[in-house]
Amino acid sequence: MLKSQKIALVSDTVSGGGAEKVLMIFLSMFPESDLYTLYIYPEARKRISKQFPKVKIRTSLFQFLIKKNKVSKYISIIKLFSWIYWECLDLRKYNLIISSSHSYMAKNVKKGIGAKHLSYIHTPPRFLYDEYCEISLAKKIPLGWLKWIDKNGSKRPDKIIVNSENVRRRVKKYYDRIAQVIYPPVKIGPNNKENFKKEYYICLSRLVKQKGIDLAVDYCTKYKLPLYVVGDGDEYYFLKKRAGKSVRFFRKCNDKKKMQLLTQAKALIYPSIEEDFGIVPVEAMSVGTPVIGFASGGVKETVEDGITGVLFYKHSIRSLEKAVKKFNSLNWDRNILWQKANKFNEKVFVKKIREIIKLNF
C-alpha cells in the first residue's frame, strides 16, 4: 500500500540533534518521499543527499539565513513568522504526510482531500508555553495569537505520536489531544563485552542553556575532576571561560569520535532541564556507560536509579555531588545497561510506526 502512496515528510528544521535522527529514520522508511523544512544545515543536506538521493528537499525563505550564517541572530523573527510557511504550504498532491515538530509548528500543515497526516511531536513549542525556554521573545511581547494558531493547528493531524510520557502530558495539557507514545529511535550497536573505562566524566550535548552543562562544568572545576565537554552551541565560550583546567572541550567531533569518548567515559553527566526525551543517556547506556542525570523530563523514563545510573533532584552542585558519591559506591553491569538501552533501538521504532500507518492509514 505504501509503495503507491505519494508521501511528504515535513520537519521544522534539519539542524542536528534528536529530531534529525528521527527524520533520518523516516527517510530510511520512505526514501522516495519529498522533504519540506524551514531550513536545513549544509552538513545535513549532504548527509541526506548521499544516503537518500531520490529525496527532494524544499525549504522556505529562511534558508537564506543559513547561507549568511545568521539563524541564531534572527531566531525570534523565525519563531514569530514561521507559521506562515506552514499555513501556505501546498501539499494537496500527497496522500500521506508525516510531520516532525519540536518548535516551529510543522504539525500545522494542511492536507488535501482524502489525505492522512501522522504527526510526531517532540514537544509543543517551548517559547509559547510553561516549559523551560531560553528565548527572551516570550517575555517581551504577548503571544496569545501565536498560541491560538498553534492550538488550532494541533487539530489538523489525524494521529499524534509523541516521544515520551512527559510530552504526552504536555500535548494533553496544551492541545487537549490524546497522543500515543513511541520512544525515538536510538542506534544500538552489538553488546561489546569489553569494558575499558578511563577516569573522566563526559557531557555530550548541544551547548545551550536548557542542557544545563554549566552545572557539570562548575562541579568538576570545583573538585578538579576530569570532564570532557563534547558539542557546540551558543554557550561554548561562556562555558569555556568558567571552566577550570580539569575540563576539556571537544567542539568539533565526528560521530565515531563522539561514541569512542562516550564508550570510554566513567559516566555521562546529564544535567538537562525538562528534557523532552533525551537520546544521549540511552546512547551512553548502549555502550556500557552509566548516567548521572538530573531527574527532570524524559530522563526519568530512561534512567533507572541504581540500575542504569543515578538521578539527582536539585539542579545544584551539592545535589550533583551526592549523586556522584552514590555513583562511585555502586557497581555497574554493562550487560544490564545494554539490555535497558536496547528497548529503544531503531527496529522497535520502525515496527511501531509501520503498525500505526497500517492500522490507521
GUGU-563581 format. One record per residue (C-alpha): residue number from 1; chain; x negated, y, z. Coordinates in steps of 0.1 Angstrom, whole numbers, plus 2048, in hexadecimal, padded with zeros to 3 digits. Layout:
+-----+--------+-----+-----+-----+
| num | chaine |   x |   y |   z |
+-----+--------+-----+-----+-----+
| NUM |      A |   X |   Y |   Z |
...
+-----+--------+-----+-----+-----+
***
This chain:
+-----+--------+-----+-----+-----+
| num | chaine |   x |   y |   z |
+-----+--------+-----+-----+-----+
|   1 |      A | 800 | 800 | 800 |
|   2 |      A | 7E4 | 819 | 80A |
|   3 |      A | 7D2 | 814 | 7E8 |
|   4 |      A | 7EF | 823 | 7D6 |
|   5 |      A | 7F2 | 841 | 7ED |
|   6 |      A | 7E4 | 863 | 7E7 |
|   7 |      A | 7D3 | 86C | 808 |
|   8 |      A | 7C8 | 88E | 816 |
|   9 |      A | 7B1 | 890 | 834 |
|  10 |      A | 7B3 | 8B2 | 846 |
|  11 |      A | 799 | 8BC | 860 |
|  12 |      A | 797 | 8DC | 873 |
|  13 |      A | 772 | 8DF | 86A |
|  14 |      A | 755 | 8C7 | 862 |
|  15 |      A | 73B | 8D3 | 87A |
|  16 |      A | 72D | 8B6 | 88E |
|  17 |      A | 738 | 8A6 | 8AF |
|  18 |      A | 752 | 88C | 8B6 |
|  19 |      A | 76C | 89B | 89E |
|  20 |      A | 754 | 896 | 881 |
|  21 |      A | 74E | 872 | 88B |
|  22 |      A | 773 | 86B | 88B |
|  23 |      A | 776 | 87B | 869 |
|  24 |      A | 75A | 865 | 85B |
|  25 |      A | 76D | 846 | 866 |
|  26 |      A | 78C | 853 | 854 |
|  27 |      A | 777 | 859 | 835 |
|  28 |      A | 76A | 835 | 837 |
|  29 |      A | 78E | 829 | 839 |
|  30 |      A | 799 | 83F | 81C |
|  31 |      A | 77A | 846 | 806 |
|  32 |      A | 78E | 854 | 7E9 |
|  33 |      A | 7A1 | 86E | 7FD |
|  34 |      A | 79F | 894 | 7FA |
|  35 |      A | 791 | 8A7 | 818 |
|  36 |      A | 79E | 8C9 | 822 |
|  37 |      A | 78D | 8DE | 83D |
|  38 |      A | 787 | 902 | 847 |
|  39 |      A | 762 | 8FE | 843 |
|  40 |      A | 747 | 8E4 | 842 |
|  41 |      A | 723 | 8E6 | 84B |
|  42 |      A | 70A | 8DE | 82F |
|  43 |      A | 6FB | 8C0 | 841 |
|  44 |      A | 71E | 8B1 | 845 |
|  45 |      A | 726 | 8B7 | 821 |
|  46 |      A | 707 | 8A4 | 817 |
|  47 |      A | 70F | 887 | 82E |
|  48 |      A | 733 | 884 | 820 |
|  49 |      A | 728 | 888 | 7FC |
|  50 |      A | 70E | 86D | 800 |
|  51 |      A | 724 | 854 | 812 |
|  52 |      A | 745 | 85C | 800 |
|  53 |      A | 73D | 86A | 7DD |
|  54 |      A | 762 | 868 | 7D2 |
|  55 |      A | 76E | 87F | 7EE |
|  56 |      A | 777 | 8A2 | 7E2 |
|  57 |      A | 770 | 8BC | 7FC |
|  58 |      A | 784 | 8DC | 7FC |
|  59 |      A | 77E | 8F9 | 815 |
|  60 |      A | 78D | 91A | 81E |
|  61 |      A | 780 | 93D | 819 |
|  62 |      A | 76F | 93A | 83B |
|  63 |      A | 755 | 924 | 82A |
|  64 |      A | 745 | 945 | 820 |
|  65 |      A | 73A | 949 | 844 |
|  66 |      A | 727 | 929 | 844 |
|  67 |      A | 713 | 935 | 825 |
|  68 |      A | 70B | 954 | 838 |
|  69 |      A | 705 | 942 | 859 |
|  70 |      A | 71E | 958 | 86B |
|  71 |      A | 738 | 93F | 878 |
|  72 |      A | 72F | 945 | 89D |
|  73 |      A | 731 | 96B | 899 |
|  74 |      A | 754 | 969 | 88A |
|  75 |      A | 763 | 94C | 89E |
|  76 |      A | 77E | 961 | 8AE |
|  77 |      A | 78A | 96D | 88B |
|  78 |      A | 78B | 949 | 87F |
|  79 |      A | 7A0 | 940 | 89E |
|  80 |      A | 7B9 | 95C | 897 |
|  81 |      A | 7BE | 956 | 872 |
|  82 |      A | 7B6 | 932 | 86A |
|  83 |      A | 7DB | 928 | 86D |
|  84 |      A | 7E2 | 93B | 84C |
|  85 |      A | 7CC | 922 | 839 |
|  86 |      A | 7DF | 904 | 847 |
|  87 |      A | 801 | 915 | 841 |
|  88 |      A | 7F9 | 91C | 81D |
|  89 |      A | 7E8 | 8FC | 814 |
|  90 |      A | 7FA | 8E9 | 7F9 |
|  91 |      A | 7FA | 8C4 | 800 |
|  92 |      A | 819 | 8BA | 7ED |
|  93 |      A | 807 | 8A2 | 7D6 |
|  94 |      A | 7FD | 88B | 7F4 |
|  95 |      A | 813 | 871 | 803 |
|  96 |      A | 7FD | 86B | 821 |
|  97 |      A | 7EC | 886 | 835 |
|  98 |      A | 7D4 | 87F | 852 |
|  99 |      A | 7C9 | 89D | 866 |
| 100 |      A | 7AE | 8A0 | 881 |
| 101 |      A | 7B3 | 8BE | 897 |
| 102 |      A | 7A0 | 8CD | 8B5 |
| 103 |      A | 7A1 | 8F3 | 8B3 |
| 104 |      A | 7AE | 901 | 892 |
| 105 |      A | 7D1 | 8F2 | 88F |
| 106 |      A | 7CB | 8DA | 872 |
| 107 |      A | 7E9 | 8C6 | 87D |
| 108 |      A | 7FF | 8E4 | 872 |
| 109 |      A | 7FC | 8DB | 84D |
| 110 |      A | 81C | 8D6 | 83A |
| 111 |      A | 824 | 8B6 | 826 |
| 112 |      A | 838 | 8AF | 807 |
| 113 |      A | 859 | 89E | 804 |
| 114 |      A | 857 | 87A | 80E |
| 115 |      A | 833 | 87D | 81A |
| 116 |      A | 826 | 872 | 83D |
| 117 |      A | 80E | 884 | 854 |
| 118 |      A | 7F9 | 873 | 86F |
| 119 |      A | 7E8 | 88B | 886 |
| 120 |      A | 7CA | 883 | 89B |
| 121 |      A | 7C7 | 89D | 8B6 |
| 122 |      A | 7A6 | 8A1 | 8CA |
| 123 |      A | 7B6 | 8BD | 8DF |
| 124 |      A | 7CF | 8D9 | 8DA |
| 125 |      A | 7BB | 8F9 | 8D3 |
| 126 |      A | 7AA | 902 | 8F4 |
| 127 |      A | 7AB | 928 | 8EE |
| 128 |      A | 7D1 | 927 | 8EE |
| 129 |      A | 7D7 | 913 | 90D |
| 130 |      A | 7CD | 90D | 931 |
| 131 |      A | 7AE | 8F9 | 929 |
| 132 |      A | 789 | 903 | 92C |
| 133 |      A | 782 | 91D | 911 |
| 134 |      A | 762 | 92F | 909 |
| 135 |      A | 771 | 949 | 8F1 |
| 136 |      A | 778 | 96B | 8FF |
| 137 |      A | 793 | 970 | 8E5 |
| 138 |      A | 7AC | 95F | 8FC |
| 139 |      A | 7A7 | 97A | 916 |
| 140 |      A | 7A8 | 998 | 900 |
| 141 |      A | 7C8 | 995 | 8EC |
| 142 |      A | 7EB | 985 | 8F1 |
| 143 |      A | 7EC | 964 | 8DF |
| 144 |      A | 811 | 95C | 8E3 |
| 145 |      A | 817 | 95E | 8BD |
| 146 |      A | 7FB | 945 | 8B6 |
| 147 |      A | 808 | 92E | 8D1 |
| 148 |      A | 82A | 92F | 8BF |
| 149 |      A | 819 | 927 | 89E |
| 150 |      A | 806 | 90A | 8AE |
| 151 |      A | 824 | 8FB | 8C0 |
| 152 |      A | 83A | 8FE | 8A1 |
| 153 |      A | 81F | 8ED | 88C |
| 154 |      A | 81D | 8D1 | 8A5 |
| 155 |      A | 840 | 8C6 | 89A |
| 156 |      A | 834 | 8BE | 877 |
| 157 |      A | 81F | 89E | 87B |
| 158 |      A | 834 | 87E | 879 |
| 159 |      A | 81D | 86D | 892 |
| 160 |      A | 803 | 87C | 8AB |
| 161 |      A | 7E5 | 868 | 8B6 |
| 162 |      A | 7CE | 875 | 8D2 |
| 163 |      A | 7AB | 86C | 8DD |
| 164 |      A | 7B2 | 867 | 902 |
| 165 |      A | 7CD | 866 | 91D |
| 166 |      A | 7BF | 888 | 927 |
| 167 |      A | 7C9 | 897 | 906 |
| 168 |      A | 7EA | 883 | 905 |
| 169 |      A | 7F4 | 897 | 924 |
| 170 |      A | 7EB | 8B8 | 913 |
| 171 |      A | 7FF | 8AF | 8F4 |
| 172 |      A | 81D | 8A8 | 909 |
| 173 |      A | 818 | 8C7 | 91E |
| 174 |      A | 813 | 8E0 | 902 |
| 175 |      A | 826 | 8D0 | 8E4 |
| 176 |      A | 840 | 8BA | 8F6 |
| 177 |      A | 835 | 89D | 8DF |
| 178 |      A | 82F | 879 | 8E8 |
| 179 |      A | 80D | 86F | 8DB |
| 180 |      A | 7FB | 84D | 8D8 |
| 181 |      A | 7D8 | 849 | 8E5 |
| 182 |      A | 7BE | 83A | 8CF |
| 183 |      A | 79B | 841 | 8DC |
| 184 |      A | 783 | 84F | 8C2 |
| 185 |      A | 76A | 837 | 8B1 |
| 186 |      A | 748 | 833 | 8BF |
| 187 |      A | 72C | 822 | 8AC |
| 188 |      A | 722 | 805 | 8C2 |
| 189 |      A | 703 | 7F1 | 8B8 |
| 190 |      A | 6FB | 7CD | 8C2 |
| 191 |      A | 6F4 | 7C7 | 8E7 |
| 192 |      A | 6CF | 7CC | 8E9 |
| 193 |      A | 6C1 | 7B8 | 906 |
| 194 |      A | 6A2 | 7CD | 90A |
| 195 |      A | 6A5 | 7E5 | 926 |
| 196 |      A | 687 | 7FC | 924 |
| 197 |      A | 68E | 81B | 938 |
| 198 |      A | 67A | 83B | 93E |
| 199 |      A | 67E | 852 | 95C |
| 200 |      A | 68F | 870 | 94A |
| 201 |      A | 6B3 | 87A | 94B |
| 202 |      A | 6C4 | 885 | 92B |
| 203 |      A | 6DF | 89E | 920 |
| 204 |      A | 6EB | 898 | 8FC |
| 205 |      A | 704 | 8B2 | 8F1 |
| 206 |      A | 70D | 8D1 | 8DE |
| 207 |      A | 6FE | 8ED | 8F3 |
| 208 |      A | 71D | 901 | 8FB |
| 209 |      A | 72B | 90D | 91D |
| 210 |      A | 747 | 8F3 | 91F |
| 211 |      A | 72D | 8D7 | 91F |
| 212 |      A | 71F | 8E4 | 940 |
| 213 |      A | 6FB | 8DC | 938 |
| 214 |      A | 6EF | 8F8 | 94D |
| 215 |      A | 6F8 | 8E4 | 96C |
| 216 |      A | 6E1 | 8C7 | 962 |
| 217 |      A | 6C5 | 8E0 | 958 |
| 218 |      A | 6C8 | 8F2 | 97A |
| 219 |      A | 6C8 | 8D1 | 98E |
| 220 |      A | 6AB | 8C2 | 97C |
| 221 |      A | 697 | 8E2 | 97E |
| 222 |      A | 69D | 8E6 | 9A3 |
| 223 |      A | 691 | 8C3 | 9AB |
| 224 |      A | 677 | 8C1 | 98F |
| 225 |      A | 688 | 8A3 | 97F |
| 226 |      A | 681 | 89A | 95B |
| 227 |      A | 69E | 8A3 | 944 |
| 228 |      A | 6A1 | 8A1 | 91F |
| 229 |      A | 6BB | 8B9 | 910 |
| 230 |      A | 6C4 | 8AD | 8ED |
| 231 |      A | 6D9 | 8C4 | 8D7 |
| 232 |      A | 6DE | 8E7 | 8CA |
| 233 |      A | 6F8 | 903 | 8CE |
| 234 |      A | 6FE | 926 | 8DB |
| 235 |      A | 6F1 | 91E | 8FD |
| 236 |      A | 6CF | 912 | 8F1 |
| 237 |      A | 6BA | 931 | 8FA |
| 238 |      A | 6CE | 937 | 91A |
| 239 |      A | 6C7 | 914 | 926 |
| 240 |      A | 6A2 | 914 | 91C |
| 241 |      A | 69D | 935 | 92E |
| 242 |      A | 6AA | 927 | 950 |
| 243 |      A | 699 | 905 | 94C |
| 244 |      A | 67A | 8FB | 95F |
| 245 |      A | 65C | 8E7 | 953 |
| 246 |      A | 66C | 8C5 | 959 |
| 247 |      A | 687 | 8CC | 93F |
| 248 |      A | 67F | 8C5 | 91A |
| 249 |      A | 695 | 8D0 | 8FD |
| 250 |      A | 69A | 8BD | 8DC |
| 251 |      A | 6AD | 8D6 | 8C7 |
| 252 |      A | 6AA | 8C5 | 8A5 |
| 253 |      A | 6AD | 8A0 | 8A8 |
| 254 |      A | 6BA | 886 | 88F |
| 255 |      A | 6D3 | 86B | 899 |
| 256 |      A | 6B8 | 850 | 89B |
| 257 |      A | 6A3 | 865 | 8B3 |
| 258 |      A | 6C1 | 86E | 8C8 |
| 259 |      A | 6CA | 84A | 8CD |
| 260 |      A | 6A6 | 841 | 8D6 |
| 261 |      A | 6A5 | 85C | 8F0 |
| 262 |      A | 6C7 | 852 | 8FD |
| 263 |      A | 6BD | 82D | 8FF |
| 264 |      A | 69D | 833 | 913 |
| 265 |      A | 6AD | 84C | 92B |
| 266 |      A | 6B2 | 843 | 94F |
| 267 |      A | 6D5 | 852 | 94E |
| 268 |      A | 6EA | 86A | 93A |
| 269 |      A | 6F5 | 889 | 94E |
| 270 |      A | 716 | 894 | 940 |
| 271 |      A | 723 | 8B3 | 952 |
| 272 |      A | 73D | 8BC | 937 |
| 273 |      A | 75C | 8D0 | 944 |
| 274 |      A | 77E | 8C3 | 93A |
| 275 |      A | 770 | 8AD | 91E |
| 276 |      A | 78B | 8A2 | 906 |
| 277 |      A | 77D | 87E | 903 |
| 278 |      A | 757 | 87F | 902 |
| 279 |      A | 746 | 867 | 8E9 |
| 280 |      A | 722 | 86B | 8F7 |
| 281 |      A | 728 | 859 | 918 |
| 282 |      A | 735 | 83B | 904 |
| 283 |      A | 717 | 83D | 8ED |
| 284 |      A | 701 | 83D | 90C |
| 285 |      A | 712 | 81E | 91B |
| 286 |      A | 70F | 80C | 8FA |
| 287 |      A | 6E8 | 80E | 8FB |
| 288 |      A | 6E7 | 805 | 920 |
| 289 |      A | 6E4 | 828 | 92F |
| 290 |      A | 6FB | 82F | 94C |
| 291 |      A | 70D | 851 | 950 |
| 292 |      A | 70D | 86B | 96C |
| 293 |      A | 72C | 87E | 962 |
| 294 |      A | 741 | 89A | 96E |
| 295 |      A | 764 | 88B | 976 |
| 296 |      A | 777 | 8A1 | 95E |
| 297 |      A | 78D | 89A | 940 |
| 298 |      A | 786 | 87C | 92A |
| 299 |      A | 767 | 872 | 93D |
| 300 |      A | 77D | 863 | 958 |
| 301 |      A | 78A | 84B | 93D |
| 302 |      A | 768 | 83F | 931 |
| 303 |      A | 751 | 83E | 94F |
| 304 |      A | 759 | 825 | 96B |
| 305 |      A | 74A | 831 | 98C |
| 306 |      A | 731 | 819 | 999 |
| 307 |      A | 733 | 802 | 97A |
| 308 |      A | 729 | 817 | 95B |
| 309 |      A | 71E | 836 | 96E |
| 310 |      A | 724 | 84E | 98A |
| 311 |      A | 73E | 86A | 98B |
| 312 |      A | 73B | 88A | 99E |
| 313 |      A | 758 | 8A0 | 9A6 |
| 314 |      A | 74C | 8C4 | 9AB |
| 315 |      A | 738 | 8D6 | 990 |
| 316 |      A | 71C | 8DF | 9A7 |
| 317 |      A | 6F8 | 8D6 | 9AD |
| 318 |      A | 701 | 8C7 | 9CF |
| 319 |      A | 71B | 8B0 | 9C0 |
| 320 |      A | 704 | 8A6 | 9A4 |
| 321 |      A | 6E8 | 89F | 9BD |
| 322 |      A | 6FF | 887 | 9D0 |
| 323 |      A | 708 | 875 | 9B0 |
| 324 |      A | 6E3 | 871 | 9A6 |
| 325 |      A | 6DB | 862 | 9C8 |
| 326 |      A | 6F8 | 84A | 9C5 |
| 327 |      A | 6EC | 841 | 9A1 |
| 328 |      A | 6C9 | 839 | 9AD |
| 329 |      A | 6D7 | 822 | 9C9 |
| 330 |      A | 6E9 | 80C | 9B0 |
| 331 |      A | 6DF | 7F1 | 997 |
| 332 |      A | 6EB | 7F4 | 973 |
| 333 |      A | 6F4 | 7D6 | 95D |
| 334 |      A | 6EF | 7E0 | 938 |
| 335 |      A | 705 | 7C3 | 92D |
| 336 |      A | 722 | 7D1 | 940 |
| 337 |      A | 71B | 7F4 | 932 |
| 338 |      A | 71B | 7E6 | 90F |
| 339 |      A | 73B | 7D3 | 914 |
| 340 |      A | 74D | 7F1 | 922 |
| 341 |      A | 741 | 807 | 905 |
| 342 |      A | 74B | 7EC | 8EB |
| 343 |      A | 770 | 7F3 | 8F3 |
| 344 |      A | 76C | 814 | 8E0 |
| 345 |      A | 75B | 806 | 8C0 |
| 346 |      A | 763 | 811 | 89D |
| 347 |      A | 775 | 7F0 | 893 |
| 348 |      A | 78E | 7F4 | 8AF |
| 349 |      A | 796 | 818 | 8A4 |
| 350 |      A | 79A | 80E | 87F |
| 351 |      A | 7B0 | 7F0 | 888 |
| 352 |      A | 7C7 | 806 | 89D |
| 353 |      A | 7CA | 822 | 883 |
| 354 |      A | 7D2 | 809 | 867 |
| 355 |      A | 7ED | 7F9 | 87D |
| 356 |      A | 7FD | 81B | 883 |
| 357 |      A | 7FD | 823 | 85E |
| 358 |      A | 80C | 801 | 856 |
| 359 |      A | 827 | 803 | 870 |
| 360 |      A | 831 | 828 | 86B |
| 361 |      A | 828 | 832 | 848 |
+-----+--------+-----+-----+-----+
***
